Each structure stands twice: as structure tokens, then as C-alpha cells.
């Protein structure tokens, strides 16, 4: 799924390790523009992000996913903790634009989850909502 839809690749460094990620065509999930995530296959994790995300902002978002799925192992509150980490990676002069972009993504994510209620565990939905609530309070 990842390889066949990849239109490019990128790399980020997390805790001294270089981690590759795939840039996927936005057509992979037209319902959720700006998607980002992790796909697990055979014990390996593959990180990916939509081409819809501006190149400058891909790194922090992929690092969010890496922290959430590797460091925090999907514990309650992992999304918000990863979001807070992610926001420290964005230069101050780009913060306002980035916050709006992420707030809008989390709004779309919650609508997407509502449209597909069987795809997400209750705890994941609470985590997503917690991140959206945080972004709503800090976004100018």
C-alpha cells in the first residue's frame, strides 16, 4: 500500500536515528486532506504523509507520528504529548500559520472519525479531541 502510492520520500531524525517516510498522493484518502500516519506490517512501522501537507511542515508532523507510535506507544494522551513536542519544532515565525494548519487538520480528522465510527477506538477519539481542544485554545 505504501510503496505503490508513494510519490516521494523524506527523512527525519528522531533521537539520533534517521527515519524514512513516504510522501503519498493525496488521492489515497480524498476524505482526509493532509493525512499523516503510521502503517504497521510484519512488525515494521512505515510512516507516511500526504503530498497535500506543505513540504516545510512535513517533518514536524511525521515526528509527531514517530513520537506517538514509537516513544509513547499509544498510551492515553499520547497524541497531545506528541503535538506539544511537534510544536516545539516549528520556527517562531511560522507558528501562527502552522497552528492554523494543524487545527484545521484536527477538525477534519474529527469529522472523518465521526463518518467512520467503527475504525477508531474510543481512547483514540478522546486523544484526537484533546489535541483539537488544545489547538483551538492556542491558535490565533
SULLIN-V65834 format. One record per backbone hydrogen bond with DSSP energy under -1.0 kcal/mol. NH is the residue of the N-H (numbers start at 0). CO is the residue of the C=O. Records with the same first field share a line. If there is no record, write none. Layout:
# SULLIN-V65834
NH = CO ; CO
This chain:
# SULLIN-V65834
6 = 22
7 = 22
9 = 20
11 = 18
13 = 16
16 = 13
18 = 11
20 = 9
21 = 46
22 = 7
23 = 48
24 = 4
27 = 24
31 = 28
34 = 31
36 = 47
38 = 45
40 = 43
43 = 40
45 = 38
47 = 36
48 = 21
49 = 34
50 = 23
52 = 49
56 = 53
57 = 54
60 = 56
61 = 57
62 = 58
63 = 59
64 = 60
65 = 61
66 = 62
67 = 63
68 = 64
69 = 65
71 = 66
73 = 67
74 = 71
77 = 74
80 = 76
81 = 77
82 = 78
83 = 79
84 = 80
85 = 81
86 = 82
87 = 84
88 = 85
93 = 90
97 = 93
98 = 94
99 = 95
100 = 96
101 = 97
102 = 98
103 = 99
104 = 100
105 = 101
106 = 102
107 = 103
108 = 104
109 = 105
110 = 106
111 = 107
112 = 108
113 = 109
114 = 110
115 = 111
118 = 115
124 = 120
125 = 121
126 = 122
127 = 123
128 = 124
129 = 125
130 = 126
131 = 127
132 = 128
133 = 129
134 = 130
135 = 131
136 = 132
137 = 133
138 = 134
